[in-house]
Amino acid sequence: MADRPFSWSEWGGFDASGLAEAIRDRQVPLKAVMAQTEAAVARINPKTNGIVELFADVIEDPSRAKANPDGPLYGVPIFIKDMGSRIEGRHQEVGMAFRESQPAELDDPLIENFRLAGCVIVGRTAVPEDGMTLLTHSIKQGDVHNPFNSRHTPGGSSGGSSATVASGITPICSASDGAGSIRFPASWTGLIGLKATRGLLPLPRGLDESLMAGASEGALTKSVRDCALIFEQLAVHRYWGNSFMPPPIMPPLQAESATAHRTLRIGYCDEPWGSESDLAPDVLSALRQMLARLGDLGHELVRVDSSEICDFLAMRHAFAISEWVLPISKELEYEVAESGVTLTDANASLQLRHHIEAGAKYSLDDFFAAKAAAEGMMRQWGAFWQMGNFDALLTPVTPINCPPLDSHYRMDSPLPFDDWYGGLMDAACFTFPANYMGLPALSFPAGLDSAGCPVGMQFMAPWLGEPTLMKLAFQLERHFPELMAPRPSIHIGTEG
């Protein structure tokens, strides 16, 4: 007990801001915080399997983490998703069994920002192979389990992070989102997940928004105040020469907690975009309840038909070519060539190999045509926001309930690629447009489904509309606290 400064109930109940405040107020040494972090991993991770690596050297000597003692989150342990921004001296495998990783030579800018915020980087969290699906499983790691129902996924591709936060191991983890990979895990584990406006957060070294138009990094948090705080800390650009467009100044998101109530005009959609699927009954019920809550808060609610926004079938086709199948297949071809291996069942899933084959269907002309189509769709979205005078747009995060681990979304699914990918895009019909168009989108908790897993609602806003999303989230958190950070059956505060 001497090296554990907090009870497990306290530890599991803290958000990141609360833990940082407790560390400061009680003058808890980082060594003791690291000892409790290690104990939390030992207690919970065998059941969730979300952590790839705990950095033993940081646990032994926290100064190795280079956390800024003046940062607002000083002392808070954080795990970094094993994909995207890299950590100096650490490996990154991106869930791929065939990949021989080399330690990174430098921190990427986002990692520097986490350190400057005071976060103590203590390890890596699991991802599916190359982050390519909404369920977190890989050959080396196995299945990552949802703390609410261990037979279900915590989402993907940031499922290792969501399982780690929701189970109470730590109150914050990094995440990234190329078609919903922050919002799926947030939705299915009851967390707050923000996908920021394109260009708002710095990308890894050597990349810019012309190469990674749809991808964005960030964090998964238990509270709205943590989401606002960490995104203010992360949206700092120090390397302007690496950006495709001038980095915007992050608006003061934390201030939205204290702004006066303002009635917003919120559009909502209750039909999947570009898909013939129906909303699952649990999801439809959660949407209706969220509409009732927004109505109680006085907001103007307007039903929007998907045809009023853009042609979502055309968007799916263009996105597949320019942001998914073609670029991923070329990336994988490069990775395989660099590794000098032959892909087999033992080192690569069937769908990973299918991805490589699928890229051959498209030409460079197809790629440029898809890019041109995207520009037209962005104009349609701009017209929608302006002509409808909407402050925000509400949809479910996904039309489906949280899937079981043995669902067909797995990378080792035997389905033909087109069927597998089509099912994935049906599930991501509400999320990928924000990536493709560069819009901000936030997942907010909205109850539980029939399997006991959380359901999330998505709020989208116009470009740089993060303050509006935070305003809404703070209102909902304040007036409906029962929605926040639901406690799963696997949780550090309830484990014996």
N, C-alpha and C positions, 0 to 999 in steps of 0.2 A: 504493500500500500504506500510505502514511503516514496517510491518512484512513480506513483500514479496520482497526479494532483487532483483529478476530478473523478467523481463517481461515474459509473457507466451511464446512469440515467442523465446526468448532466452532460457528459460527452456527446451522447446521442441526441440530446435536445438542442445543442448549440447550433445556430447558423454560423457562418464564418465571421461575421461582425461580432456576434456575441462571444465566440471563442477568443477572438483577438482582444476584446475588451476584458475578458476574465483573465487572460494571460498577463495583460498589463496591470490590472488592478491587484491581482494576487502576487504579482512579481514572480510568476512561475518561470523557472529556467527552461531554456529550449531543450536541454537534455532530458528533462522530465516529460515534456510534451512528446519528444521523440519516443521515449520508452512507452508512453501510453498509445501512441500510434502503432508501434510494433505489436503491442498486446492486442489492439483492436483488430489488426490484420489477422493475427493468429486465431482470434476468437471467431471471426465472421467469414473471412475469405474462403476457407475450405467449403463453405456452403454456397457462396455466390460465384467464386472463381473469376472475379473481375480483374484481379491484379496480376500482371505479367511479372513484375519485378519490384521488390522493395530494396531501396538503395541502402545496403548495410553500412556503408561508410558515412552516410548522412545521419543515420540513426546513432552511430557511434560518436560522430563529431558534427553537430548541426551547423557549425561555421562553414563547412564545405558547401552548404546550400547557397551561400552568398545572399541571404535574405536581408533586405534593407530594414534596419531596426526602426527607421522613421516611417515605414510604410503603414498604411491603415490596417493591413491584415498581417502584421508582423507575428510570426510564430505559428500561423495556421498551416497545417500540413496539406499539401496538394499533390495529387497524382496527375501525370500528364498522359493524355491519350497517345497510344503508340502509333501515331500517324500524323502527318502534318509537321508542325514546328518541332525542331530537334533540340536536344539538350546537349551542351558541350560535354564530351567525354562519355556519352551514353549511346547505347545501341538503339536501333529502331528496326523492327522486323515487319511491321504493317500486317501481321497475321499470316505471313507467307512462309511456309515450311521450307521452301527451296532457297530462300534468300539468305545469303551470307552477309550479315550486316557489319559495317565498320563504324566505330565510334565517331560521333560528330566532332568536327574540329572547333566549332563555335556555337554559342547559343544563337538561335533564331530570335528576331526582334520580339516576338510575343513572349518567349521564355524570359528575355530580359525584363519585360514589363511585369510578368508575374513576380520575378525576384524583387523588382523595385516596389511592388505593392506590399512586400513583406512576406509573401508566401514562401514556405519551406518546401522545395520540390523533393519528394521522398520516393518517387517511383513511377512506374508506367502501368497504364490500364489496357485491357484487351480490346481488340477489334477483330471483325471478320476479315478474311483475305482481301487485302487492298481496299477495305471499307466498302465492299460492293453490295451489301444487302442490309435489310432492316433487322436482322437477327445476328447476334454475336456468337460465332462459333468459328474455330479454326482447327486444323489438324493437330498443331502443337498444343494449343490451349484447351481444346475441348469446348463444351458448352458453358456459357455464362448464364447464371440463373437469376430470375427475377425474385427479389426479396419478398414480394407479396405472394407469389405462388411459384415455387421452385420448378414446376413443370412448364413454366412459360418463360419467354425471353424478356430481358430488360430493355429490348430494343437494340438497334444498330444504326450506324456503326459505332456509336459512342456508348455501347452497352456496358462495357467494363467500367466506365466512369459513372454511369447512372446507377448501377448496382452498388458501387462503392459509396456513393453519396446517400442513396436512399436507405441503405442498411446501417448508416451511422458511423462507418469507419472514419470518414472525414466529411466536413460540410461542403466541400467544393472540389471539383475536378475539372480539368480542361476537357474540351469537346470540339468537334468540328462538324461541318454540315455541307454536303454537296448535293443532296436531294431531299433532306429531311433528317439528317443524322444527329442533329441536336434535338430536334423537336419530337421525333419518334421516342427516343429514350426518356425524355422529359415527360411526355404524355403517359407512358406506360409504367413510370415509377413515381409519379406525383410530384415532379420537380418543376422548377422554372427554367425554361430554355429559350434563349434569344438568338436568332440568326440575324446578324447585323446587316445594314446597308452595305452593298458592294463598295470596297475601298476604305471603309471606316476603320478596320483593324489591319495592322501590317501583316503581310504574307511572309512565308519563309524566304530566306535568302535565295536569290537566283530566280525568283518567280515574281510575276506581276499579274494584274487583273486581266491582261490580254491572254495569258496562258491559263489562268484559273478563274474564269469569269463567274462560275457558279459556286465556287467553294468559299467558305468562310469559317474562321475558327472562333472560339469563345469559351464559355464555361457553363456547367450545370450547377445550379444552386438550390437551396431549400427555401429561400426567402426572396421577395422582390427587392428589398434593400441591398442584399448581396449582389443581385443581378445588376442593379444600377451602379453600385460601387465598383464592381470588378470591370464592367465595360468602360467606365470612365478611366480606369487605370490602364486598360489594355489598348485603348484607342490613341496611343501616343506613337507618332512616326518620327524616327530619328534618322532614317535613311531615305530621304526624298528622291534620290536618284534612282531608286529601285521601284518607284511607283508608276503605274500606267497613267494615273490621273492624280491631280493634286489632292493630297489627303485632307479631308474636311476636319474641322474642329469639332470634337465631340461635344454635343450639347450637355448641359448640366443635368444629368438624369436623376441624381439623388434629390435635387430640389423639387422634383415633381411630387414627392411625398407630402409636401407642405403647400402646394398650390391650391387655390380655391377651386371648388367643384365647378365644372363646366359641362353643360350638356353637349354630347357628341352625336354626330350623325353616323350611325354604324350600319353598313350593309351586311347582309348575311346570306349565305348560300346553304341550302339543305339538299343539294344534289351533287354527286361526284362530278368533277371536271374532266371531260373527255373520256369518261368510262361509263359502261352500261351497268356497273355494279350498283347496288343499293347500300344505303347506310345501314350498318348493323343496328338492331333495335336498341342496344345499350348506348350506342353512339348517338342515335337520333334522340333518345331520351335525355342524354346529357346536354345536347345542343339546345333542346327546348327549355331545360332548366336554366341554362346559361342565359338564354334570351329573357326568361322571366326575371332573373337577377338584374340584368342590364336595364330592363324596363322599370324595376323597382328603384334603380338609381336615377331614373329620369331621362335616360338616353333615347334618342330617336332611332327606331329600328326599321329598316327598309329591306324587304326581300329582294334579292338580285338574281336574275337568271344568268347562267353562265355565258349565254350568247351576248349579253350586254358588256362583257369584259373582253373576250377574245376567242379565237378558234382554238380550243384546247386540244383537239385531235391533231391539228397542224403543229401545235406547240410540242406535243409528245414526240411527233416524228422528228422535228428539228432538234429537240433536246437530245434524243437518242444518238443522232449523228454527230452533232457538234460538241456535246458535253459528256457523253457516256460511252456508247459502244465503240465508236471509232477512236477517240483519244485513249480510253482505257486499254483497248486492244494493242495500240502502238506502245503504250507505256509498258504493258506486260511483255510484249515481244522484246523490248529493250532489257527489261529486268532478267528475262530468261537468258538472253544472249550474254549479258554481263556475268551471270552466275555460271554459265557454261554447263547447264544441267539439261537432262531430258525429263520432261514432266511425266509423272506417273501418278497412280492412285495414292501412292505413299507420300508424295510431296506437293500435290496440287489437286484441288477439288475438280469435279467434273465441270461445274459452271465457270470456274476460272479458265479452264481450257476451252470451253465453249466461247467465252468472251474473245479470246484470241482469234478463233475461227470466224466469229461473227463480223469482226472488223473488215474482213476481206470483201464483204458485200458492198462497201461504200468507197467512193473515189474522192479525190481531192475536190473535184467539182461539186460533189454532194456536200462536202464539208463547207465550202464557201457559200453554197446556196442556203444551207441551214443557218449560217451566220447572218446572211442577208435577211432571212425570214425573221430572225430574232429581233433585228432592229425594228422591223415593222410592228412586231408584237409589243415592243416597249412603247411605241407610239400609241398603240391601242390602250395599253394600261394607263398611260399618261392622260389620254382622253377620258377614260373611265373615272379616274380620280378627280379631274377638273369638272367634267360635265355633271357628274353625280354629286359633286361637292361632299364626298365622303371623307370622314376623318379616319375611319378604320373599316376593315372588312373581317367578318367573323365566319369561320368554318370549323368543322372538326379538324384535328391534326391529320386524321386518317379515317376513312370510312369503315375500317375493320376493328374488331376487338384485338387486344394483345394476343399474338399467336402463341400456341404451344411450341415447345422446342423441336418437335418432330414435324413441323409444318413444311410446306413446299417452298418456303422462302430460303431454306438452307442452301448454302453453296454446294453441298453434296447431293442436292436434289437430282433425281434421275430424269426430270422433265426435259423435253427439248428446249433449247435456249429461248426461242421466241415465246413459248408458253410461260417459261419461268420469268423472263424479263417482263412480259405483259402483265403477269400477276403482281410483280413488284411495282410496276408503274401504276396499276390500279390502286394499290395501297398508298402510293406516294402522290396521288393525283392532286391533293391539296397542298403538298409541301414543295414539290420541285419547281412550280412557277416562281416562287420567291427567289430561289437560287438563280433560275434562268434570267429573270428580270432584274435581279440585284436588289430586291425589296427587303425591308426588315419584316420579320415575322416572329411572334412569340407564342410559345406553348404555355398554357395556364391550366392547373389542375381543375377537374370538373366532376369528380366523383369516381365510383368504382364500377367495373363491369360485373357480369354474372360469375366470373371466375375469381373475383376478388382483386383483379388488377386495375390500376388507375386508368382513367380516360382523360385525355387532354383536349382543350379547345385551342384553336389557333386564331390569333389576331394579327392581321397584316395592316401595314400603313404605307403611305407614299414614301418615296425615297427620303432618307434622313428623318423619318417619322418616329424614331425611337422615343422621343419625349412623350408623344401621344400614347404609345404602347405602355410606357412606364406609368403614365397617369392612370390609365385604365387598370393596370395590374395593381397599383397601390390602392385604388378604390375597392377593387374586388377583395384584396387581401384584408383591408380594414373592415369591410362590411360583412364579409363571409369567411371569417377565419377558420371555419370548420373544413374548408377546402384545402388548407395549406398543410404541406408536409405530412400527409397521412402516414401513420406508423405501420410498417409491414410486419409480418409474422417473424421474419428473420431480421432482427435489429439489435444493435449493440446494447440498447437500453432495456431490452426485455430478455436477453439471453441469460440463462442460468449460470 
